Amino acid sequence: MFSDRGGRGRDEDTGGFSERVVYTRRISKVVKGGRRLRFNALVVVGDNEGQVGVGLGKALVIPDAVRKGNAVARRDMVTIPMKGNTIPQQITVKKGATIVMIKPAGEGTGVIASAAMRAILELGGVKDVVGKTMGSRNPINIVYATMEALRQLRDPDIELARRLGRPIPSKDEAPEPEAAPQEA
């Protein structure tokens, strides 16, 4: 009976990305003949492995706004430097009247953050992190501030290698532990 409805009804290839609509709002423009209604949709797209993007789509109907937001998000992806299942260091960013603070957390903590921040961190593949939002609680500002924080994060191993002029280690290479002295 309902089997042919099929979820979101998208025919397009997702390319391994998951999407989440964080926020929608109705915008009205007052003109001579009345009000013109439009919609905004804030969409977060990620691959759950360190890539995440955000897009704001605008259209006359919500599905078109979501589709446009998805396209914008895929064009503006950020790679999150990871240290295990968390981020390498604490970071605080201010965007407008919103201040976001993101801190690494121990294994098993989960993602403790506001809904808008959680969407970005989960779709980016971060498993253990604590986030705090201060100031304005506007979801659009929270999302953009969180993305700015993720852009500013640096992998300490890569930064150290860059500053010392050493070859940059790839993600596949694990640092070799120093051999312990053998006692005979």
LOGUVEX-260146 format. One record per atom (N, C-alpha, C): y negated, x, z negated; residue in one letter. Coordinates in steps of 0.02 Angstrom, whole numbers, padded with zeros to 5 digits, always signed. Layout:
<pts>
YXZA...
</pts>
This chain:
<pts>
+00059+00041+00000M+00000+00000+00000M-00063+00043+00000M-00067+00091-00048F-00126+00134-00053F-00110+00205-00030F-00051+00217-00004S-00030+00286+00010S-00072+00320+00064S-00103+00283+00110D-00140+00315+00163D-00212+00332+00142D-00230+00321+00079R-00298+00336+00058R-00308+00411+00048R-00260+00445+00018G-00257+00517+00016G-00314+00554-00018G-00329+00539-00080G-00377+00579-00119G-00447+00575-00092G-00478+00633-00078R-00547+00637-00057R-00556+00619+00017R-00501+00617+00055G-00506+00599+00125G-00536+00652+00169G-00529+00715+00152R-00557+00769+00191R-00506+00794+00241R-00525+00799+00304D-00481+00826+00356D-00491+00901+00364D-00548+00926+00342E-00564+00996+00354E-00523+01043+00309E-00514+01104+00332D-00477+01155+00295D-00519+01179+00236D-00489+01180+00176T-00526+01202+00117T-00530+01278+00113T-00487+01314+00148G-00491+01386+00149G-00474+01418+00082G-00434+01385+00040G-00415+01413-00024G-00467+01403-00079G-00519+01365-00065F-00572+01354-00115F-00564+01285-00146F-00580+01282-00211S-00584+01218-00246S-00657+01201-00253S-00672+01136-00254E-00741+01115-00261E-00747+01066-00320E-00805+01067-00351R-00818+01021-00406R-00891+00998-00400R-00901+00932-00401V-00969+00905-00400V-00993+00904-00472V-01046+00942-00486V-01072+00949-00554V-01121+00894-00570V-01162+00875-00521Y-01218+00831-00536Y-01239+00795-00472Y-01251+00730-00478T-01280+00692-00422T-01340+00653-00449T-01389+00643-00407R-01446+00602-00428R-01475+00566-00368R-01506+00509-00383R-01537+00468-00331R-01612+00483-00331R-01638+00497-00273I-01709+00513-00265I-01740+00456-00226I-01798+00432-00247S-01832+00380-00209S-01902+00404-00190S-01919+00392-00128K-01985+00408-00102K-02020+00342-00087K-02078+00332-00117V-02114+00269-00107V-02156+00275-00044V-02144+00230+00003V-02182+00227+00065V-02213+00158+00072V-02250+00148+00124K-02287+00086+00134K-02241+00024+00132K-02182+00030+00162G-02137-00028+00164G-02091-00035+00104G-02094+00009+00055G-02050+00006-00003G-02026+00075-00023G-01964+00078-00048R-01936+00142-00071R-01884+00166-00021R-01885+00230-00007R-01833+00262+00034R-01787+00300-00014R-01723+00283-00014L-01675+00314-00060L-01637+00371-00026L-01628+00425-00062R-01588+00482-00040R-01548+00505-00101R-01500+00549-00089F-01458+00574-00143F-01454+00650-00140F-01449+00680-00199N-01437+00752-00206N-01369+00761-00239N-01333+00812-00220A-01269+00829-00251A-01266+00904-00262A-01253+00924-00324L-01245+00995-00341L-01170+01010-00342L-01148+01054-00298V-01076+01067-00288V-01062+01140-00305V-01007+01151-00342V-00983+01219-00357V-00917+01229-00320V-00911+01286-00286V-00851+01302-00247V-00825+01369-00271V-00759+01375-00282G-00730+01439-00304G-00658+01445-00284G-00632+01507-00287D-00563+01520-00269D-00519+01534-00330D-00546+01528-00390N-00510+01541-00453N-00487+01614-00459N-00515+01659-00418E-00496+01729-00421E-00556+01776-00420E-00615+01751-00441G-00673+01794-00445G-00728+01779-00395G-00719+01731-00351Q-00770+01711-00303Q-00795+01641-00320Q-00861+01632-00324V-00889+01566-00339V-00956+01560-00304V-00973+01498-00285G-01037+01484-00253G-01063+01416-00273G-01128+01406-00266V-01162+01344-00285V-01205+01321-00227V-01205+01255-00214G-01247+01228-00162G-01275+01160-00181G-01337+01147-00161L-01369+01083-00173L-01377+01049-00105L-01341+00992-00096G-01345+00955-00034G-01386+00893-00042G-01423+00874+00011K-01466+00815+00009K-01451+00773+00070K-01442+00707+00060A-01427+00663+00117A-01441+00590+00097A-01432+00545+00146L-01443+00474+00133L-01387+00442+00093L-01326+00471+00097V-01269+00446+00059V-01236+00504+00023V-01203+00489-00033I-01175+00542-00076I-01121+00584-00041I-01074+00556-00003P-01024+00599+00029P-01054+00651+00076P-01106+00632+00112D-01139+00681+00156D-01175+00735+00115D-01205+00715+00059A-01238+00764+00015A-01187+00813-00013A-01128+00789-00033V-01075+00832-00059V-01051+00880-00005V-01042+00855+00056R-01020+00898+00112R-01071+00953+00126R-01135+00935+00126K-01188+00985+00138K-01191+01036+00081K-01185+01012+00019G-01184+01057-00038G-01126+01106-00035G-01068+01081-00014N-01009+01124-00006N-01022+01179+00045N-01053+01161+00101A-01068+01211+00153A-01117+01263+00128A-01168+01242+00090V-01216+01290+00063V-01182+01336+00013V-01138+01308-00029A-01104+01347-00080A-01059+01401-00049A-01026+01385+00006R-00982+01433+00039R-01021+01490+00071R-01084+01478+00089R-01126+01531+00118R-01153+01579+00065R-01158+01556+00003D-01190+01596-00049D-01140+01610-00106D-01088+01649-00090M-01036+01663-00140M-01053+01726-00179M-01031+01727-00243V-01041+01783-00287V-00972+01807-00310V-00962+01873-00314T-00901+01901-00341T-00912+01917-00414T-00870+01890-00457I-00877+01901-00529I-00836+01962-00549I-00868+02014-00578P-00828+02070-00603P-00789+02048-00665P-00725+02061-00666M-00682+02037-00721M-00655+02096-00760M-00644+02084-00824K-00610+02132-00868K-00554+02092-00900K-00496+02094-00869G-00441+02051-00891G-00457+01980-00870G-00459+01934-00919N-00475+01864-00904N-00545+01846-00924N-00587+01895-00940T-00654+01881-00963T-00705+01923-00923T-00767+01921-00944I-00820+01959-00911I-00829+02026-00947I-00858+02077-00915P-00862+02143-00946P-00910+02148-01005P-00966+02112-01003Q-01014+02119-01058Q-01053+02054-01067Q-01088+02049-01123Q-01131+01992-01137Q-01193+01996-01094Q-01218+01938-01071I-01279+01937-01031I-01318+01874-01046I-01384+01881-01046T-01430+01825-01058T-01480+01822-01000T-01490+01763-00972V-01535+01754-00915V-01578+01692-00927V-01642+01697-00908K-01688+01640-00912K-01705+01618-00841K-01700+01553-00829K-01717+01524-00764K-01757+01460-00779K-01821+01461-00762G-01864+01405-00780G-01869+01401-00856G-01856+01342-00884A-01857+01334-00956A-01787+01339-00986A-01738+01357-00945T-01668+01361-00968T-01650+01434-00982T-01617+01445-01038I-01591+01511-01055I-01515+01503-01063I-01477+01544-01028V-01404+01543-01036V-01381+01611-01062V-01334+01609-01108M-01303+01670-01135M-01228+01663-01124M-01198+01714-01094I-01126+01714-01081I-01097+01775-01115I-01045+01764-01158K-01015+01819-01195K-00940+01822-01180K-00913+01883-01176P-00841+01890-01168P-00806+01865-01230P-00744+01841-01222A-00707+01815-01279A-00636+01842-01277A-00602+01839-01334G-00534+01863-01339G-00485+01819-01302G-00426+01847-01288E-00376+01810-01250E-00355+01747-01287E-00349+01693-01250G-00329+01629-01279G-00387+01586-01303G-00448+01611-01298T-00506+01572-01320T-00520+01514-01274T-00513+01524-01209G-00530+01473-01160G-00603+01477-01140G-00625+01428-01101V-00695+01425-01080V-00732+01377-01125V-00775+01405-01168I-00814+01364-01214I-00886+01366-01189I-00907+01313-01154A-00973+01312-01123A-00990+01240-01105A-01053+01229-01085S-01074+01163-01063S-01037+01145-00999S-01038+01081-00981A-01000+01058-00922A-01022+01094-00858A-01087+01102-00849A-01112+01135-00788A-01091+01208-00786A-01096+01243-00842M-01077+01314-00845M-01001+01321-00839M-00964+01275-00870R-00891+01278-00869R-00865+01272-00797R-00895+01228-00757A-00872+01220-00688A-00876+01285-00650A-00930+01322-00657I-00938+01386-00622I-00888+01437-00647I-00881+01443-00713L-00837+01494-00741L-00764+01480-00726L-00743+01416-00730E-00673+01399-00715E-00657+01410-00642E-00700+01387-00597L-00687+01396-00525L-00693+01469-00505L-00728+01510-00545G-00733+01581-00531G-00674+01620-00558G-00629+01588-00595G-00569+01620-00620G-00575+01651-00688G-00631+01641-00723V-00640+01667-00791V-00602+01622-00839V-00556+01651-00879K-00514+01611-00923K-00539+01609-00995K-00569+01664-01018D-00590+01670-01088D-00663+01691-01091D-00707+01646-01111V-00778+01661-01114V-00813+01609-01158V-00868+01630-01189V-00909+01584-01229V-00978+01582-01198V-01003+01522-01185G-01069+01514-01155G-01113+01472-01200G-01178+01487-01201K-01226+01451-01241K-01286+01436-01197K-01310+01373-01200T-01369+01352-01163T-01425+01337-01212T-01484+01366-01200M-01542+01353-01243M-01600+01330-01199M-01647+01295-01228G-01704+01271-01190G-01686+01208-01153G-01708+01203-01090S-01696+01144-01049S-01621+01136-01035S-01597+01075-01040R-01526+01060-01026R-01516+01030-00957R-01564+01041-00912N-01558+01016-00844N-01499+01050-00809N-01449+01012-00785P-01390+01043-00755P-01405+01088-00696P-01455+01071-00656I-01472+01113-00598I-01496+01181-00622I-01541+01183-00671N-01564+01247-00697N-01508+01286-00731N-01464+01251-00767I-01408+01285-00800I-01363+01319-00748I-01348+01284-00695V-01305+01311-00643V-01337+01372-00610V-01401+01366-00591Y-01435+01423-00558Y-01442+01482-00606Y-01455+01470-00670A-01461+01524-00719A-01393+01558-00729A-01339+01519-00730T-01272+01547-00737T-01254+01590-00677T-01271+01567-00618M-01258+01607-00557M-01298+01672-00558M-01360+01669-00581E-01401+01730-00585E-01369+01779-00635E-01343+01753-00691A-01310+01796-00741A-01249+01829-00710A-01210+01792-00672L-01150+01821-00641L-01168+01873-00588L-01224+01863-00553R-01247+01913-00505R-01267+01978-00539R-01294+01973-00600Q-01318+02033-00635Q-01262+02071-00670Q-01203+02040-00678L-01147+02075-00711L-01125+02135-00670L-01107+02188-00704R-01083+02249-00671R-01017+02270-00703R-00971+02295-00662D-00908+02322-00686D-00922+02391-00714D-00908+02403-00779P-00925+02468-00809P-00890+02527-00775P-00828+02519-00753D-00792+02575-00721D-00825+02594-00655D-00845+02545-00616I-00877+02558-00552I-00946+02589-00562I-00984+02563-00611E-01051+02590-00624E-01047+02663-00648E-00998+02678-00691L-00990+02747-00715L-00973+02793-00657L-00926+02772-00614A-00908+02814-00557A-00968+02824-00511A-01007+02772-00501R-01066+02777-00456R-01117+02826-00485R-01129+02823-00550R-01179+02867-00581R-01156+02939-00583R-01091+02950-00590L-01065+03019-00594L-01048+03047-00526L-01055+03007-00474G-01040+03030-00406G-00966+03036-00392G-00925+03001-00429R-00853+03003-00418R-00833+02947-00370R-00773+02951-00342P-00751+02896-00298P-00744+02832-00338P-00763+02777-00307I-00761+02712-00342I-00688+02688-00344I-00662+02672-00405P-00592+02650-00410P-00584+02581-00380P-00527+02570-00346S-00514+02503-00319S-00484+02461-00374S-00481+02395-00363K-00455+02350-00415K-00380+02359-00425K-00345+02383-00372D-00273+02392-00377D-00254+02452-00419D-00298+02502-00422E-00284+02563-00460E-00299+02552-00533E-00248+02561-00574A-00260+02558-00646A-00273+02629-00670A-00319+02638-00718P-00331+02706-00742P-00267+02734-00773P-00253+02797-00755E-00192+02828-00780E-00202+02851-00852E-00155+02832-00897P-00162+02855-00966P-00147+02929-00971P-00182+02962-01017E-00171+03033-01027E-00103+03043-01060E-00067+03094-01037A-00001+03107-01065A-00007+03137-01135A+00033+03112-01180A+00033+03138-01249A+00069+03205-01250A+00045+03252-01292P+00079+03317-01295P+00150+03309-01321P+00196+03346-01290Q+00266+03343-01309Q+00280+03392-01365Q+00313+03368-01417E+00333+03413-01472E+00406+03430-01464E+00423+03494-01472A+00493+03515-01463A+00524+03534-01528A
</pts>
